[in-house]
């Protein structure tokens, strides 16, 4: 038995006036998702437990079968695992965004959480520059993909709070700087980085957030008795895959943005399915489109996932497959940030026909995500 899990990051949304009260998922042309929904099990589940942050870190831990209330220690350690960064006891790992900060009426404002989606070579150069000026035995920056990087504070503090930069687009940054015990060190680093990057058109600052300490998890195979692999571009999901003991190959053309090569992801998934029982395919594009506030790009991303990922795998697989199609969380266009709410899923085939379409407004009870995964990977619903 072979299984494919397709995750359209941030695909769920809220009704929009510009779409006549519909969501991008309702408007998008997605024949494969809707066909599977009509012939499979359709429902809603909540991927983010109460009290935890509404982000892909928490939500995707749930989707990989790990209860975030037990295994979540922060976003930074997960991304560090993806980059092969060894964390010692007491080390604090954080996400480091390259960002664009602009002056408005004398106040620094978060203009872009992604530094204009800074190109990879430029991003690597900037991280190297930051290390040359700021790294020492306590602090070091590690290059990731585009604007997404990792900062490690050896023997650091955890008594502070941070805010994701995509939550404060267009807002004054001074009100959202790290705060609490130990935060002064981080604020100084961010100020110094601003001086080093000053004058650049797009990536002219850094933003530190998502702090946490080393995490340990049992393997995916020990949980479900199945071998697994992950097809994705972003370090967060790669990190979950590596912590779960799954194969996490690189995919040429996968960018973690709206310009990703969808078909390359499908081809890699088909290749991995020859030797692995389960392949997770994660696509970041809908989430990026939401953070940009672009309805058109979000619809285009959903349609590409349906056509070039789900459709290609469905049509090209040489053996029967079981599909779970879902999103990790909602990223409403209206707010341009993440939201914890029940999100839609479908399982195909499952021996029943729900007769619905795949979108947020399901007339369904809310399932427990761990229950759905156990059913999907074990006994069929």
HELIX and SHEET records of a PDB file:
HELIX    1   1 UNK A   17  UNK A   19  5                                   3    
HELIX    2   2 UNK A   24  UNK A   27  1                                   4    
HELIX    3   3 UNK A   31  UNK A   39  1                                   9    
HELIX    4   4 UNK A   56  UNK A   63  1                                   8    
HELIX    5   5 UNK A   68  UNK A   71  1                                   4    
HELIX    6   6 UNK A   75  UNK A   82  1                                   8    
HELIX    7   7 UNK A  120  UNK A  134  1                                  15    
HELIX    8   8 UNK A  165  UNK A  167  5                                   3    
HELIX    9   9 UNK A  173  UNK A  175  5                                   3    
HELIX   10  10 UNK A  183  UNK A  197  1                                  15    
HELIX   11  11 UNK A  220  UNK A  224  1                                   5    
HELIX   12  12 UNK A  235  UNK A  243  1                                   9    
HELIX   13  13 UNK A  262  UNK A  273  1                                  12    
HELIX   14  14 UNK A  285  UNK A  292  1                                   8    
HELIX   15  15 UNK A  295  UNK A  304  1                                  10    
HELIX   16  16 UNK A  305  UNK A  310  3                                   6    
HELIX   17  17 UNK A  311  UNK A  316  1                                   6    
HELIX   18  18 UNK A  369  UNK A  377  1                                   9    
SHEET    1   A 7 UNK A 228  UNK A 231  0                                        
SHEET    2   A 7 UNK A 278  UNK A 283  1                                        
SHEET    3   A 7 UNK A   3  UNK A   8  1                                        
SHEET    4   A 7 UNK A 322  UNK A 326  1                                        
SHEET    5   A 7 UNK A 343  UNK A 348 -1                                        
SHEET    6   A 7 UNK A  41  UNK A  46 -1                                        
SHEET    7   A 7 UNK A 366  UNK A 368  1                                        
SHEET    1   B 4 UNK A 107  UNK A 112  0                                        
SHEET    2   B 4 UNK A  92  UNK A 104 -1                                        
SHEET    3   B 4 UNK A 148  UNK A 153 -1                                        
SHEET    4   B 4 UNK A 139  UNK A 145 -1                                        
SHEET    1   C 3 UNK A 107  UNK A 112  0                                        
SHEET    2   C 3 UNK A  92  UNK A 104 -1                                        
SHEET    3   C 3 UNK A 205  UNK A 212 -1                                        
SHEET    1   D 2 UNK A 160  UNK A 161  0                                        
SHEET    2   D 2 UNK A 179  UNK A 180 -1                                        
SHEET    1   E 2 UNK A 330  UNK A 332  0                                        
SHEET    2   E 2 UNK A 337  UNK A 339 -1                                        
END                                                                             
